[in-house]
């Protein structure tokens, strides 16, 4: 039995790659269908609104339909809370072991609820839903494939990368996204599982695009004029404005959610969702362009199809609708909405620059820089943003400008103590989830067993249970009895004694998670406070 454990431990990397590739292929196929279906649904929604505008006597039927959609979405979220809002933040909770889920139930609920949200014209895109469904599908691969429990969160990581890669057509950004935004750390094991999931999903999508003659280019905008050295100073102005707008937007969402959770806590979620759908319906009748995630607005803004007054109206209405949607808790994420706000802000900045004599040929790059600055600042993920913008725009010639504008934007936001949007949303989800529960802090002591998953791996590579901290590592047969508490590069060995501090709502569950990593045993536990 010991030999089998040793072999499994040595082959764990290959098992991760296998499950990651399998996850990427399955998620790629599933999410390809979801992506095409979502596009058809939104197209139908726009057609309905345009028809009703010409035939206003159908307006009552339109709003009855929106009310029915709101009821169905509220019902789904009530039955499966993990299909609710904050998809990317919720996925982060899955990957960090803070939120549990039932993979099939969550996948199907998110799928149906997302399509209903798109049918209602709400300002969400497929990205958040794709990331969370990629993750839940990977949970199914792990469970049905009877993967070792120690591999589960690594496999989930491959699913998140696959979901991002499919939704955005950016496999490299999908890899970086899981490390920088989801886990907030870089390690060898996380890197290889992210690469396996994202690359397998991207390859699957390429095959499907070839078979069905579809396209997976996120921004089909053609050539982007490089920003010359003589205009590099524009990045300072763009960065400051984008940083201020991102900070204001994040703080507004935080205040609004706090108000909803405190002052409007007696208002049912159905009523909040109903108001959301009806508000979008009213806005859509006056301005059909406002429907959906707004991706088309970015393309049209780069072609300068809007006057500055129209851009301002679109920006204000989008911020209102996105904020209401976030507050209502409907299915979706803030990925594309953040890009849209940044892009419309950039379009307004561009009109100002043109009026001051800047060549209109630089319209695309100015909007792209503002879009990236707002997005990266809003979610605190500058590396993901840079990689994504290069892949999505297929423009490798403006990297320096993107780095500079993000630097300025993030420093500006830091000066105003800007919090990450996803982190704020995750905290809100966890507050609701853990309401009424009592967390205790424990000290756990265990010995790493021969053949355990962690053997010969650096501590930084291990996805330890949530809210845990290694306080001491003591090596077996060390004559001096040294206690080692070093950085993440410390290699763990068989028979090392390891001491943790952990905050837990369920001690037995936490113990099970630890023993899956360091080997089966009875851990010594002591409650600290």
Order of alpha helices (4+ residues) and beta strands (2+ residues): alpha-alpha-alpha-alpha-alpha-alpha-alpha-alpha-alpha-alpha-alpha-alpha-alpha-alpha-alpha-alpha-alpha-alpha-beta-beta-beta-beta-alpha-beta
